[in-house]
């Protein structure tokens, strides 16, 4: 458990996060990483939904 705490502390130092993140325990760091992952997933879903391309095929209209 202490090894994981040290890993997250070193990761926070490498990412230049504030002291608050460097001094927190494993539970908060996992919550923080889960929130980042959830926000990334939501952003990816929004990008896919907002920037869909039109299907080309038999449903496409010809403007010739």
Residue frames as a rotation matrix with the C-alpha (Angstrom) as fourth column:
UNK 1
0.569 0.822 0.000 0.00
0.822 -0.569 0.000 0.00
0.000 0.000 -1.000 0.00
UNK 2
0.464 -0.477 -0.746 2.82
0.141 -0.792 0.594 2.38
-0.874 -0.381 -0.301 0.85
UNK 3
-0.592 -0.700 0.398 4.47
0.479 0.091 0.873 1.62
-0.648 0.708 0.281 -2.49
UNK 4
-0.063 0.663 0.746 1.32
0.970 -0.134 0.201 2.76
0.233 0.737 -0.635 -4.31
UNK 5
0.810 0.322 -0.491 1.20
0.482 -0.842 0.242 5.94
-0.335 -0.432 -0.837 -2.23
UNK 6
-0.039 -0.914 -0.405 4.83
0.128 -0.406 0.905 6.63
-0.991 -0.016 0.133 -3.16
UNK 7
-0.545 -0.116 0.830 4.08
0.801 0.221 0.557 5.98
-0.248 0.968 -0.028 -6.83
UNK 8
0.412 0.801 0.435 1.23
0.868 -0.490 0.080 8.49
0.278 0.344 -0.897 -6.88
UNK 9
0.693 -0.247 -0.678 3.30
0.262 -0.790 0.555 11.02
-0.672 -0.562 -0.482 -4.93
UNK 10
-0.421 -0.907 0.025 6.15
0.284 -0.105 0.953 10.74
-0.861 0.408 0.302 -7.46
UNK 11
-0.314 0.404 0.859 3.65
0.947 0.065 0.316 10.96
0.071 0.913 -0.403 -10.32
UNK 12
0.762 0.627 -0.163 2.20
0.645 -0.758 0.100 14.16
-0.061 -0.181 -0.982 -8.84
UNK 13
0.282 -0.753 -0.595 5.70
0.101 -0.593 0.799 15.61
-0.954 -0.285 -0.091 -8.53
UNK 14
-0.627 -0.544 0.557 6.53
0.562 0.178 0.807 14.70
-0.538 0.820 0.194 -12.17
UNK 15
-0.065 0.711 0.700 3.29
0.943 -0.187 0.277 16.30
0.328 0.678 -0.659 -13.38
UNK 16
-0.893 -0.384 0.236 4.02
0.269 -0.875 -0.402 19.42
0.361 -0.295 0.885 -11.30
UNK 17
0.157 0.987 -0.035 0.71
0.482 -0.046 0.875 19.17
0.862 -0.154 -0.483 -9.48
UNK 18
0.206 -0.041 0.978 0.13
-0.617 -0.781 0.097 21.35
0.760 -0.623 -0.186 -6.40
UNK 19
-0.768 -0.585 0.261 1.30
-0.534 0.359 -0.766 20.21
0.355 -0.727 -0.588 -2.96
UNK 20
-0.032 0.851 0.525 -2.27
-0.926 0.172 -0.336 19.17
-0.376 -0.497 0.782 -2.13
UNK 21
0.792 0.336 -0.510 -2.06
-0.552 0.751 -0.363 16.30
0.261 0.569 0.780 -4.62
UNK 22
-0.056 -0.914 -0.402 1.47
-0.388 0.391 -0.835 15.36
0.920 0.109 -0.376 -3.59
UNK 23
-0.804 -0.312 0.506 0.51
-0.555 0.092 -0.826 14.89
0.211 -0.946 -0.247 0.06
UNK 24
0.183 0.956 0.230 -2.76
-0.982 0.190 -0.011 12.99
-0.055 -0.224 0.973 -0.31
UNK 25
-0.341 -0.267 0.901 -3.25
-0.454 0.886 0.090 9.27
-0.823 -0.378 -0.424 0.17
UNK 26
-0.958 -0.139 0.252 -4.06
0.099 0.664 0.742 6.46
-0.270 0.735 -0.622 -2.17
UNK 27
-0.213 0.964 0.159 -7.85
0.818 0.265 -0.511 6.76
-0.535 0.021 -0.845 -1.94
UNK 28
0.418 0.368 -0.830 -7.92
-0.016 -0.911 -0.412 10.38
-0.908 0.186 -0.375 -3.07
UNK 29
-0.506 -0.682 -0.529 -5.40
-0.580 -0.185 0.793 9.77
-0.639 0.708 -0.302 -5.86
UNK 30
-0.852 0.257 0.456 -7.48
0.452 0.801 0.392 6.91
-0.265 0.540 -0.799 -7.22
UNK 31
0.200 0.957 -0.210 -10.59
0.700 -0.289 -0.653 9.08
-0.686 -0.016 -0.727 -7.04
UNK 32
0.146 -0.246 -0.958 -8.77
-0.394 -0.903 0.172 11.86
-0.907 0.353 -0.229 -8.88
UNK 33
-0.845 -0.516 -0.142 -7.59
-0.351 0.333 0.875 9.49
-0.404 0.790 -0.462 -11.62
UNK 34
-0.536 0.734 0.417 -11.08
0.758 0.636 -0.144 7.98
-0.372 0.239 -0.897 -11.93
UNK 35
0.390 0.675 -0.626 -12.57
0.310 -0.737 -0.601 11.46
-0.867 0.041 -0.497 -12.36
UNK 36
-0.260 -0.564 -0.784 -10.01
-0.634 -0.512 0.579 12.31
-0.728 0.648 -0.224 -15.06
UNK 37
-0.957 -0.082 0.277 -10.81
0.114 0.773 0.625 9.05
-0.265 0.630 -0.730 -16.86
UNK 38
-0.138 0.985 0.101 -14.57
0.810 0.172 -0.560 9.69
-0.569 0.005 -0.822 -16.61
UNK 39
0.353 0.223 -0.909 -14.21
-0.146 -0.946 -0.289 13.23
-0.924 0.234 -0.301 -17.99
UNK 40
-0.642 -0.646 -0.414 -12.07
-0.549 0.011 0.836 11.94
-0.535 0.764 -0.361 -20.84
UNK 41
-0.784 0.421 0.457 -14.68
0.544 0.820 0.177 9.31
-0.300 0.387 -0.872 -21.68
UNK 42
0.251 0.910 -0.330 -17.47
0.592 -0.415 -0.691 11.90
-0.766 -0.022 -0.642 -21.66
UNK 43
0.058 -0.315 -0.947 -15.42
-0.518 -0.820 0.241 14.20
-0.853 0.477 -0.211 -23.89
UNK 44
-0.905 -0.422 0.057 -14.77
-0.198 0.535 0.822 11.35
-0.378 0.732 -0.567 -26.31
UNK 45
-0.397 0.848 0.351 -18.47
0.812 0.503 -0.296 10.47
-0.427 0.167 -0.889 -26.48
UNK 46
0.395 0.538 -0.744 -19.36
0.181 -0.840 -0.512 14.12
-0.900 0.067 -0.430 -27.11
UNK 47
-0.372 -0.614 -0.696 -16.82
-0.621 -0.393 0.678 14.39
-0.690 0.684 -0.235 -29.91
UNK 48
-0.935 0.046 0.351 -18.12
0.246 0.798 0.550 11.23
-0.255 0.601 -0.757 -31.56
UNK 49
-0.081 0.996 0.044 -21.75
0.851 0.092 -0.517 12.37
-0.519 -0.004 -0.855 -31.28
UNK 50
0.410 0.264 -0.873 -21.16
0.029 -0.960 -0.277 15.94
-0.912 0.089 -0.402 -32.44
UNK 51
-0.110 -0.578 -0.809 -18.86
-0.832 -0.392 0.394 15.22
-0.544 0.716 -0.437 -35.36
UNK 52
0.047 0.217 0.975 -20.51
0.251 0.942 -0.222 12.26
-0.967 0.255 -0.010 -37.03
UNK 53
-0.806 -0.294 -0.514 -19.92
-0.426 -0.314 0.848 11.96
-0.410 0.903 0.128 -40.74
UNK 54
0.259 0.933 -0.249 -22.73
-0.859 0.105 -0.501 11.31
-0.441 0.344 0.829 -43.16
UNK 55
-0.080 -0.218 0.973 -22.97
0.087 0.970 0.225 7.76
-0.993 0.103 -0.059 -44.41
UNK 56
-0.308 -0.056 -0.950 -22.24
-0.915 -0.257 0.312 7.23
-0.261 0.965 0.028 -48.08
UNK 57
-0.877 0.046 0.477 -24.18
0.103 0.990 0.093 4.49
-0.469 0.131 -0.874 -49.74
UNK 58
-0.620 0.687 0.378 -27.62
0.707 0.281 0.649 3.68
0.340 0.670 -0.660 -51.02
UNK 59
0.270 0.753 -0.600 -29.23
0.920 -0.385 -0.068 6.25
-0.282 -0.533 -0.797 -48.72
UNK 60
-0.491 -0.527 -0.693 -27.16
0.313 -0.850 0.424 9.12
-0.813 -0.009 0.583 -50.11
UNK 61
0.660 0.749 -0.057 -28.91
0.285 -0.321 -0.903 11.48
-0.695 0.580 -0.425 -52.53
UNK 62
-0.314 -0.722 0.616 -27.40
0.896 -0.012 0.443 12.16
-0.312 0.692 0.651 -55.93
UNK 63
0.285 0.371 -0.884 -27.34
0.170 -0.927 -0.334 15.83
-0.943 -0.055 -0.327 -56.96
UNK 64
-0.688 -0.604 0.403 -26.37
0.457 0.070 0.886 15.22
-0.564 0.794 0.228 -60.61
